Amino acid sequence: MANPVLIAKAAAMVLSNEKIRKGVGWIVVAILSPIFVFVAILCGMLSGAANHNNSALDLCFHGGEIAEDVPEDYREHIKAMRDSFAVIDGIVNELNAKMENGDSLDPIQIKAVFYSLYFGADQPSAVDSRKFADCFVTFEERTRTVTTEDGTTKEETYTIPVPIKDLSVVYQNINTALGITATYEDMANATEIYYRIAYGTATPLEDDSTTGWEGWKYQLSEEELENLYHDLPAGENGSEIVKLAMSRLGDPYSQEKRGQGSYTDCSYLTMWCYKQFGISLPGTAAEQGRYCFNNSLTIAKEDLLPGDLVFWSHKPNGRFMNITHVGIYAGDGKVIDASYSKGVVVYRDLFDSDKQVLYGRPLVKE
């Protein structure tokens, strides 16, 4: 795991030296909180300093000369990480050569997870790289027909590695094989590193990407609104939360511009609604889910009331419970949410029941 003393030293050094801040800033942010990582990437992209922010990770992932200004302890950690990466690359190539049907492991993903878990460790080279790489595959026994030297055929059994697609299973394997329990921050950092190296961008914080649902609306008639409000429990704060959310129907979606004018994203919509009642929610869907969980504000799905929060996980992102989206329950099986996929705030059926992972009632904590 990352060394907190090393983090503190690096942070102090980076803040005091502009040249070094550009050179090693990404090593620091990659082992800090996921929100800080995202903000650092975003600021770098907006300021035109993305190349500088990439440089430190590139030293580990792509090689190159390490600047003389980089402190000796960081220099040694970069070298150790490079050595470990070389071993991992060899093992991945070996596993990929044994795979069938076009399957293959993504070496960037494996190294991003390794970096997140072991950068700053005293001896990452001492980690059993074979065991680590094997955490990303499952081994299947198959049969095939082979021709012997005398021209006859026979069936033989062989074993091949098959990539594991579910990262949650990979992290469970790492815990079992190596005794390392990855935190949500570790997972989020690995995801950020992967996107930065593989795509040169930051991973999306939130996303409701889904298919197979119909009937979404961004405008309701006066009659529809009247019927909705009529069915809300009178005098309940949850009902007022729903009305506030409905007042934002059709507002444009933007993670970057949220809070500017009418722009919002899913977590800003919920945060804005609850703020009117003096309740301060964190700034992302995953952290709002963590807030509800840590403060015993979760409820069962069958207990949902208007104004409650619904959380989805549409894809692994390493954040709390892999939460990627949040909406406000409107009653009668409906939800109001700022939709990434539709680009506006919508009122729709409570979609993707198989991806709903948590339900919360922050109004209890007033």
Rosetta blueprint (number, residue, H / E / L):
1 M L
2 A L
3 N L
4 P H
5 V H
6 L H
7 I H
8 A H
9 K H
10 A H
11 A H
12 A H
13 M H
14 V H
15 L H
16 S H
17 N L
18 E H
19 K H
20 I H
21 R H
22 K H
23 G H
24 V H
25 G H
26 W H
27 I H
28 V H
29 V H
30 A L
31 I L
32 L L
33 S L
34 P H
35 I H
36 F H
37 V H
38 F H
39 V H
40 A H
41 I H
42 L H
43 C H
44 G H
45 M H
46 L H
47 S H
48 G L
49 A L
50 A H
51 N H
52 H H
53 N H
54 N H
55 S H
56 A H
57 L H
58 D H
59 L H
60 C H
61 F H
62 H L
63 G L
64 G L
65 E L
66 I L
67 A L
68 E L
69 D L
70 V L
71 P L
72 E H
73 D H
74 Y H
75 R H
76 E H
77 H H
78 I H
79 K H
80 A H
81 M H
82 R H
83 D H
84 S H
85 F H
86 A H
87 V H
88 I H
89 D H
90 G H
91 I H
92 V H
93 N H
94 E H
95 L H
96 N H
97 A H
98 K L
99 M L
100 E L
101 N L
102 G L
103 D L
104 S L
105 L L
106 D L
107 P H
108 I H
109 Q H
110 I H
111 K H
112 A H
113 V H
114 F H
115 Y H
116 S H
117 L H
118 Y H
119 F L
120 G L
121 A L
122 D L
123 Q L
124 P H
125 S H
126 A H
127 V L
128 D L
129 S H
130 R H
131 K H
132 F H
133 A H
134 D H
135 C L
136 F L
137 V E
138 T E
139 F E
140 E E
141 E E
142 R E
143 T E
144 R E
145 T E
146 V E
147 T E
148 T L
149 E L
150 D L
151 G L
152 T L
153 T E
154 K E
155 E E
156 E E
157 T E
158 Y E
159 T E
160 I E
161 P E
162 V E
163 P E
164 I L
165 K L
166 D L
167 L H
168 S H
169 V H
170 V H
171 Y H
172 Q H
173 N H
174 I H
175 N H
176 T H
177 A H
178 L H
179 G L
180 I L
181 T L
182 A L
183 T L
184 Y H
185 E H
186 D H
187 M H
188 A H
189 N H
190 A H
191 T H
192 E H
193 I H
194 Y H
195 Y H
196 R H
197 I H
198 A H
199 Y H
200 G L
201 T L
202 A L
203 T L
204 P L
205 L L
206 E L
207 D L
208 D L
209 S L
210 T L
211 T L
212 G L
213 W L
214 E L
215 G L
216 W L
217 K E
218 Y L
219 Q L
220 L L
221 S L
222 E H
223 E H
224 E H
225 L H
226 E H
227 N H
228 L H
229 Y H
230 H H
231 D H
232 L L
233 P L
234 A L
235 G L
236 E L
237 N H
238 G H
239 S H
240 E H
241 I H
242 V H
243 K H
244 L H
245 A H
246 M H
247 S L
248 R L
249 L L
250 G L
251 D L
252 P E
253 Y E
254 S L
255 Q L
256 E L
257 K L
258 R L
259 G L
260 Q L
261 G L
262 S L
263 Y L
264 T E
265 D L
266 C H
267 S H
268 Y H
269 L H
270 T H
271 M H
272 W H
273 C H
274 Y H
275 K H
276 Q L
277 F L
278 G L
279 I L
280 S L
281 L L
282 P L
283 G L
284 T L
285 A H
286 A H
287 E H
288 Q H
289 G H
290 R H
291 Y H
292 C H
293 F H
294 N H
295 N L
296 S L
297 L L
298 T E
299 I L
300 A L
301 K H
302 E H
303 D H
304 L L
305 L L
306 P L
307 G L
308 D L
309 L E
310 V E
311 F E
312 W E
313 S L
314 H L
315 K L
316 P L
317 N L
318 G L
319 R L
320 F H
321 M H
322 N H
323 I L
324 T L
325 H E
326 V E
327 G E
328 I E
329 Y E
330 A E
331 G E
332 D L
333 G L
334 K E
335 V E
336 I E
337 D E
338 A E
339 S L
340 Y L
341 S L
342 K L
343 G L
344 V E
345 V E
346 V E
347 Y E
348 R E
349 D E
350 L L
351 F L
352 D L
353 S H
354 D H
355 K H
356 Q E
357 V E
358 L E
359 Y E
360 G E
361 R L
362 P H
363 L H
364 V H
365 K L
366 E L
